[in-house]
């Protein structure tokens, strides 16, 4: 004679909601935003504009929106023209 498992207690059964919750939406937004976090440094590196100073400003102060904007301005400013002395 085999014993059957007792039926589950309704109080212990959890309803798993697989719909789009606020946490899921926020996590997607954060993933997109953090993808653009180091964008000023990327622009500076491509344009060869003092990219290491932009990197440090962006890394250390980019979490403040003002620091990120400053890094972006540093990356977008005009390049210095170096003339060879001949």
Secondary structure, DSSP 8 states (H G I E B T S, - for coil): ---------TTT------S--HHHHHHHHHHHHHHTTTHHHHHHHHHTSSHHHHHHHHHHHTTSHHHHHHHHHHHHS---------
